[in-house]
């Protein structure tokens, strides 16, 4: 009941946004004092970076005052005002939040289109916003939710996922990081002769980012999008079968103790396998470096990070990424100025403030070159040709006994242990997809 009440309030707030937009309110005329209202959720990055970015924008735009609202419980702060028709001009709040604020505005078609922002020149620079943003970050179902070829949510801070390994071990052995899955199997056979498994994973849940990236590689974006909506017959396509074959074979190369420790209490034991040179690769996100900072490790250990190998030589190499979004309600008053502000966020000046003051990294060209240490390892992945994948399986109404995780990811443990065959798993995916497709929202 509590969730329903929150959603109903947000629905009314979102509808008001459309009504206010229809009134044709505009920003103050040139030369007048103008207030730009920016609302951002406070995360682990802190508040200072936002305060400093807003101050720089004010310096470059005399007469403009940025009224910044930043709070860990942002919705609690801005919702009462929005109910009265007083909207922020710019909101930093990602999809996936418990409040569903962003999803509610998207659902009600009350987010302002941002396609024109992509064509704007970044303030103070001679390139467009679109030219600055890394490939894939505005070509996904999150930023383009209506499948109309237009962008409504702009990508912000991101964290890539991929395969982590011991770079020191590879240098010691003279091994090359595989660029294709065929090369992966060859390396697996070589490593096995030295008692080293090719692969491990913290928990089966970590196959979400892995599976999305692999499907994108094997299916191409068009079929990938169909798979995310559980389209009938999609799991019988050649691309889907390639992905299933790869995961089934990878299960054979996985360290056999992995499933026993693939739980929320013991997952670090699986991560430790890489640090101890007992397994070569594991799927993970950039948080693993801090998570294992105090763990023992083999002599010469050095973190390495790579995208998934390509399905075919010269094919796409993909890496899933989690990212935040910034957007504008249709009820915003200062839309033109708000779009200028959003364009400014992709400038080198703003990006460096975010990185230096909060450790938040923008998905823009060349940013990885300015980073140091471990951060450079994983944030440079898209600068070296990897494709960023950001979509996820479509949300459905609840289906008893069926979830995305139990259908697609948890069975990996059984593949490794031998309790399930590839055909068992694929048949379950097909059956559950039928149920999920029928429950699409």
C-alpha positions in Angstrom: 0.0 0.0 0.0 2.8 2.4 0.8 4.3 2.0 -2.7 1.0 2.5 -4.3 0.5 5.8 -2.4 3.9 7.0 -3.5 3.3 6.2 -7.1 -0.1 7.9 -7.1 1.4 11.1 -5.7 4.1 11.0 -8.4 1.5 10.3 -11.1 -0.4 13.5 -10.1 2.9 15.4 -9.9 3.8 14.2 -13.4 0.4 15.1 -14.8 0.8 18.6 -13.4 4.0 18.9 -15.3 2.2 18.4 -18.6 -0.4 21.0 -17.6 2.2 23.6 -16.6 4.0 23.0 -19.8 0.8 23.7 -21.7 0.6 27.2 -20.1 3.6 28.3 -22.3 5.6 29.7 -19.4 9.1 30.9 -20.5 12.3 32.0 -18.9 13.0 35.6 -18.1 14.0 37.8 -21.1 17.6 38.4 -21.9 19.4 40.8 -19.5 17.1 40.0 -16.6 18.0 38.1 -13.5 17.1 34.4 -14.1 17.0 31.5 -11.6 17.7 28.0 -12.8 16.4 25.3 -10.5 18.5 22.2 -10.4 17.6 19.2 -8.3 20.1 16.3 -7.8 20.0 13.2 -5.6 23.0 13.1 -3.2 24.9 9.8 -3.6 28.3 8.6 -2.4 29.8 11.3 -4.7 28.8 13.9 -2.2 27.5 17.5 -2.6 30.7 19.5 -3.3 31.0 18.6 -6.9 27.5 19.8 -7.7 28.0 23.0 -5.8 31.2 23.7 -7.7 29.8 22.9 -11.1 26.8 25.2 -10.5 29.1 28.0 -9.3 31.2 27.7 -12.5 28.0 27.9 -14.6 27.0 31.0 -12.8 30.4 32.6 -13.4 30.1 32.0 -17.2 26.5 33.3 -17.3 26.1 36.7 -15.6 22.6 37.3 -14.3 22.0 33.6 -13.8 21.5 32.1 -10.3 21.5 28.3 -10.0 19.2 27.3 -7.2 20.6 23.8 -6.3 18.5 21.3 -4.3 20.6 18.2 -3.4 19.5 15.6 -0.9 19.7 11.8 -0.3 15.9 11.8 -0.2 15.4 14.1 -3.2 11.8 13.1 -3.8 10.8 14.1 -0.3 12.1 17.6 -0.9 10.8 18.4 -4.4 7.5 16.5 -4.6 5.5 18.9 -2.4 6.5 21.9 -4.6 5.8 19.9 -7.8 2.3 19.2 -6.5 1.8 22.9 -6.5 3.2 23.2 -10.1 6.7 24.4 -9.0 9.1 22.2 -11.0 12.9 22.0 -11.1 14.2 22.9 -14.5 16.7 20.0 -14.4 16.6 16.8 -12.4 19.4 14.3 -11.8 17.6 11.1 -10.8 18.2 7.7 -12.4 15.7 5.0 -13.3 15.5 2.2 -10.8 14.9 4.2 -7.6 12.4 2.9 -5.2 10.2 6.0 -5.7 10.0 5.4 -9.5 10.1 9.2 -9.9 11.8 9.1 -13.3 9.8 6.1 -14.6 6.6 7.9 -13.6 7.4 11.0 -15.6 8.5 8.9 -18.6 5.3 6.8 -18.4 3.2 9.9 -18.5 5.1 11.4 -21.4 6.1 14.4 -19.2 9.8 14.5 -19.8 11.1 17.1 -22.2 12.9 15.9 -25.4 16.7 16.2 -25.3 17.5 15.4 -28.9 18.3 19.0 -29.6 20.8 19.1 -26.7 22.9 16.4 -28.5 23.3 18.9 -31.4 24.3 21.8 -29.1 27.8 22.9 -29.0 29.4 22.3 -25.6 29.8 25.7 -23.9 33.3 26.9 -24.1 34.3 24.2 -26.6 34.0 23.6 -30.4 32.4 20.2 -30.4 28.8 19.1 -30.0 27.4 17.2 -27.0 26.8 14.2 -29.3 30.4 14.2 -30.4 31.6 14.2 -26.7 29.4 11.3 -25.5 30.8 7.8 -25.8 29.1 5.4 -28.3 26.0 3.6 -27.0 25.2 6.0 -24.2 22.3 7.7 -26.0 21.3 4.7 -28.1 19.5 2.6 -25.6 16.0 2.0 -24.2 16.7 4.1 -21.1 17.7 7.3 -22.8 15.3 6.7 -25.7 12.3 5.2 -23.8 9.7 5.7 -26.5 11.4 3.9 -29.4 10.8 7.0 -31.6 14.5 7.7 -32.4 14.5 10.6 -29.9 16.4 11.1 -26.6 14.7 12.2 -23.4 17.1 11.2 -20.6 20.7 12.2 -20.9 23.5 9.9 -19.6 25.5 10.9 -16.6 27.9 9.2 -14.2 28.7 5.6 -15.1 30.4 2.4 -13.9 31.5 -0.2 -16.5 31.3 -3.9 -15.9 33.5 -6.6 -17.6 36.0 -9.3 -16.9 38.6 -8.7 -14.2 41.9 -10.6 -14.2 45.5 -10.6 -12.8 47.5 -8.5 -15.3 50.7 -9.5 -13.5 50.1 -13.2 -14.1 49.5 -12.7 -17.8 52.7 -10.7 -18.1 54.6 -13.4 -16.2 53.3 -16.2 -18.4 53.5 -14.3 -21.6 49.7 -14.8 -22.2 47.6 -12.4 -24.4 44.2 -11.4 -23.2 41.7 -13.2 -25.6 39.9 -11.1 -28.1 37.6 -13.8 -29.3 35.8 -16.7 -27.5 37.8 -19.2 -29.6 41.0 -17.6 -28.1 39.3 -17.8 -24.7 38.9 -21.6 -25.0 42.5 -22.0 -26.2 43.8 -20.1 -23.1 41.5 -22.1 -20.9 43.2 -25.3 -22.1 46.6 -23.9 -21.5 45.7 -22.6 -18.0 44.2 -26.0 -17.1 47.5 -27.7 -17.7 48.9 -25.5 -14.9 46.0 -26.2 -12.6 44.3 -22.8 -13.2 40.6 -22.5 -14.1 39.6 -20.1 -16.9 36.7 -18.6 -15.1 34.8 -17.9 -11.9 32.0 -15.6 -10.7 31.0 -14.0 -7.4 27.4 -15.1 -7.6 25.1 -16.1 -10.4 23.5 -12.6 -10.1 26.7 -11.2 -11.6 25.7 -12.8 -14.9 23.2 -10.0 -15.5 25.8 -7.6 -16.9 27.7 -10.5 -18.5 24.6 -11.9 -20.2 23.4 -8.5 -21.5 26.8 -7.8 -23.1 27.0 -11.3 -24.6 23.5 -11.2 -26.1 24.3 -7.8 -27.6 27.5 -9.3 -29.2 25.8 -12.4 -30.5 22.4 -11.0 -31.6 23.0 -7.5 -32.7 21.1 -4.6 -31.3 17.8 -5.2 -33.1 17.3 -8.8 -31.9 18.8 -7.8 -28.6 15.9 -5.3 -28.1 13.4 -8.0 -29.0 15.0 -10.4 -26.5 14.6 -7.8 -23.7 10.9 -7.8 -24.4 10.7 -11.7 -24.5 9.5 -11.6 -28.1 8.1 -15.0 -29.2 10.7 -17.1 -31.1 13.6 -14.9 -30.2 15.4 -17.6 -28.2 15.4 -19.9 -31.3 17.4 -17.4 -33.3 21.0 -18.1 -34.3 22.3 -15.2 -32.2 20.5 -16.5 -29.0 21.8 -20.1 -29.6 25.4 -18.7 -29.9 25.1 -17.0 -26.5 23.7 -20.2 -24.9 26.5 -22.3 -26.4 29.1 -19.9 -25.1 27.7 -19.9 -21.5 27.3 -23.7 -21.5 30.9 -24.1 -22.6 32.1 -21.5 -20.1 30.5 -23.5 -17.4 32.8 -26.4 -18.2 35.8 -24.1 -17.8 34.5 -22.6 -14.5 36.3 -23.4 -11.2 34.2 -26.2 -9.7 34.1 -24.8 -6.2 32.4 -21.6 -7.5 28.7 -22.6 -7.0 29.2 -23.6 -3.4 30.4 -20.1 -2.6 28.2 -18.2 -4.9 26.0 -16.6 -2.2 25.9 -13.3 -0.4 28.0 -14.6 2.5 30.8 -16.3 0.6 31.1 -14.6 -2.7 34.4 -13.0 -1.8 35.9 -16.5 -1.8 35.2 -16.7 -5.5 36.7 -13.3 -6.1 39.7 -14.5 -4.1 40.3 -17.2 -6.7 41.5 -14.5 -9.1 43.8 -12.9 -6.6 45.3 -16.3 -5.8 45.8 -17.3 -9.4 43.3 -20.2 -9.2 41.0 -18.7 -11.8 41.8 -16.3 -14.6 38.7 -14.2 -15.2 35.6 -13.1 -13.3 32.7 -10.8 -14.3 32.4 -7.8 -12.0 32.1 -4.1 -11.6 34.6 -1.4 -10.6 33.6 -1.8 -7.0 35.5 -5.1 -6.7 38.9 -3.3 -6.4 37.8 -1.5 -3.2 35.9 -4.6 -2.0 39.1 -6.7 -2.2 41.5 -3.9 -1.2 42.7 -5.7 2.0 42.6 -9.2 0.7 45.8 -11.2 0.3 47.0 -11.7 -3.3 49.7 -13.5 -5.4 53.1 -11.8 -5.8 53.0 -9.4 -8.6 49.2 -9.1 -8.7 47.9 -6.2 -10.7 44.3 -5.6 -11.6 43.4 -6.0 -15.3 40.0 -5.3 -16.9 38.6 -6.2 -20.3 35.4 -6.3 -22.3 33.9 -9.6 -23.3 35.7 -11.4 -26.1 34.0 -11.1 -29.5 31.9 -14.0 -30.8 33.7 -13.8 -34.1 37.1 -12.4 -35.1 36.7 -8.7 -35.8 33.2 -8.7 -34.2 31.8 -6.5 -31.5 33.3 -6.5 -28.0 30.8 -5.3 -25.4 30.8 -4.1 -21.8 27.7 -3.5 -19.8 27.6 -0.3 -17.8 25.4 1.1 -15.1 24.7 4.8 -15.4 22.6 7.7 -14.0 20.4 10.1 -16.0 19.6 13.8 -16.0 16.4 15.1 -17.5 13.9 17.9 -17.6 10.2 17.9 -16.7 7.8 19.3 -19.2 6.7 21.7 -16.5 10.1 23.3 -16.3 10.0 27.1 -16.8 13.6 27.8 -18.0 13.9 25.1 -20.6 16.4 26.8 -22.9 18.7 27.7 -20.0 18.3 24.3 -18.5 19.4 22.7 -21.8 22.4 25.0 -21.9 23.2 23.8 -18.3 22.9 20.2 -19.3 25.2 20.8 -22.4 27.7 22.4 -20.0 27.8 19.2 -17.9 29.6 17.5 -20.8 32.4 20.1 -20.9 35.9 19.2 -19.9 35.7 21.8 -17.1 32.5 20.2 -15.6 33.8 16.7 -16.1 37.0 17.4 -14.2 35.1 18.9 -11.3 32.9 15.9 -11.1 35.9 13.6 -11.2 38.2 15.5 -8.9 35.6 16.6 -6.3 33.4 13.5 -6.2 35.1 10.7 -8.1 32.1 10.7 -10.6 33.1 10.0 -14.2 31.2 11.3 -17.2 30.8 9.1 -20.3 32.7 11.5 -22.6 35.5 11.0 -25.1 39.1 11.2 -23.6 38.0 11.3 -20.0 39.8 8.0 -19.3 43.1 9.6 -20.4 42.9 12.0 -17.5 42.4 9.3 -14.8 45.1 7.6 -12.9 45.6 4.2 -11.2 42.9 1.7 -11.0 40.2 4.1 -12.2 42.1 4.4 -15.5 42.0 0.6 -15.9 38.2 0.3 -16.1 37.1 3.6 -17.4 39.3 3.4 -20.5 37.4 0.3 -21.7 35.1 2.3 -24.0 38.0 4.4 -25.4 39.6 1.3 -26.8 36.6 0.2 -28.9 34.3 -1.7 -26.6 30.6 -1.0 -27.1 28.6 0.1 -24.1 25.5 -1.9 -23.4 23.0 -0.4 -21.0 19.6 -2.0 -21.5 17.9 -4.6 -19.3 15.0 -7.1 -19.5 11.6 -5.3 -19.5 9.7 -4.9 -16.3 6.5 -6.9 -16.0 3.7 -7.3 -13.6 4.5 -10.0 -11.0 4.5 -13.6 -12.3 4.3 -16.2 -9.5 7.5 -18.2 -9.3 9.2 -16.4 -12.2 11.8 -13.6 -12.0 14.5 -12.5 -14.5 17.1 -13.6 -12.1 15.7 -17.1 -11.4 15.1 -17.6 -15.2 18.3 -16.3 -16.8 21.0 -16.1 -14.2 20.6 -18.5 -11.2 20.6 -21.6 -13.3 24.3 -20.9 -14.2 25.1 -22.6 -10.8 23.4 -25.7 -12.0 25.2 -25.6 -15.3 28.5 -25.5 -13.6 27.6 -28.3 -11.1 26.1 -30.4 -13.8 22.7 -30.5 -12.2 21.2 -28.9 -15.4 22.0 -29.2 -19.0 22.0 -26.3 -21.5 18.7 -27.7 -23.0 17.2 -27.6 -19.5 18.1 -24.0 -19.1 17.0 -22.9 -22.6 13.7 -24.6 -22.2 13.1 -22.9 -18.9 14.0 -19.5 -20.5 11.4 -20.1 -23.3 8.7 -21.2 -20.9 9.3 -18.3 -18.5 9.6 -15.8 -21.3 6.1 -16.7 -22.5 4.8 -15.9 -19.0 6.8 -12.7 -18.7 5.7 -11.5 -22.1 2.1 -11.9 -21.1 2.7 -9.8 -18.0 4.5 -6.9 -19.8 3.4 -3.5 -18.4 
